[in-house]
């Protein structure tokens, strides 16, 4: 493989600007697949259509594959490929918005903190997943007992968490007399800007209350809504891209053609004009965020658990079953859309139809197992908050109840054929202990609902909710996922 990406396909767009003009005005923590196919791509398109100098310093913090990705990016002069796939076509783009790439194992914690503390760094953006904020799912506050946070309090100059890096970099900027930067969360987390602010201030208070006061006064934390289906790269995906590109690119990623980015316009130190390339700056992101979290992410979780149990490897495979497709649409329109308060003129029916078409795209190998990861972090905002609203109004929520039952069956670690499931979740050991301790469905349901970091106390004490979820679990065990989903048509 050559050091730089050199494609034999002359039709593949390459950066046409002088990349030496780029300045690392954005430090991004979490250079995963989604970021490479979304925020970095928006920045790339802005660069190709303007004289902007907004470059990105990419940072990965975890060991293993995260460090390997940074090494591979450096070997390719920070260029990589995005393959945008429809049902019929694939368009390749070589992305050139990265200026630097850092990892603590190869570049040191100090190098990352200094990059964040440079005066020209105006934004520190994040795609670190729900787990990365180290907050308690029930209270929303920073978990001061989290091992990363305990380490960051004791050793602030060598952080383990993204939050620790942000707080240390802001402390250094305050010490230097530099202007603060904007913290821009781009994770699929409800009111992600507020989550980031709570975590950062929580750690800052534990370290130095005066630092916390400075951060509260000088740093902004805009909320964002991001949307694009970006499956994890597989060997098959990389081989297909290499065949079309003409060279192997271990950093390549495939995604759908659709993309959306809604951003609260609250930046303390300047921002790129991402709205010139399709992003939308608004005063209030929350309605759009709720629409996406409930209608897209909620139905994704429903399809992931019940699709996996039904023997389907990908979401597109699942959608080939008309019963699953109908159930997903009914979930969106009958149980999720009524819980939303959208700006006038928003077409939720049209949005749902777009989602169904996106889910059905056979070129996207979005694995049900991948979406099923970390359910303890995802259920509250995707499925449980809508259920609370239905309970308050005495409304039907049978699709949502079956989705919860699907999760409960999935985290047992054994599928309908007796095969083991690799349950990836921070609470996986707790699930296993529950299934070993309690023999009956009723006991297991109550024990799982007693996990207050997921369900709080209101749902675990609600007899209507317990009854509906227990009945859905019994139905799922009795007839299997496919038949249970089909029964929703009745």
Protein Blocks (a to p, Z undefined) as FASTA:
>chain_A
ZZbdcdfblklccdfbdfklpccfbccehiafklmmmmmmmmmmmmmmccbfbdcddddf
bghjlmmmmmmmmmnoopacdddddfkbccddddfkbfbdcdfklnojklmmmmmmpmkl
mbdcddebjklnopafklopacfkbmklmmmmmmmmlcfbfklmmmmmmmmmmmnopacd
ddddfbdcehkllmmmmmmmmmmmmmommlmmmmmmmpccdddddddddddddfklmmmm
mmmnopacfkbccddfbdcdddddddfebpadfklnopacdfblklmmmmmmmmmmmmmm
mmmmmmmmnopabfklmmmpmklmmmmmmmmmmmmmmmpccdehiafklmmmmmmmmmmm
mklccdfklmmgoklmmmmmmmmmmmmmmmmnopackkmmmmmmmmmmmmnopafkopac
ddddfklmmmmmmmmmpmbfklmmmmmmmmmklnommlmmmmklmmmmmmmmmmmmmnoj
klmmmmmmZZ
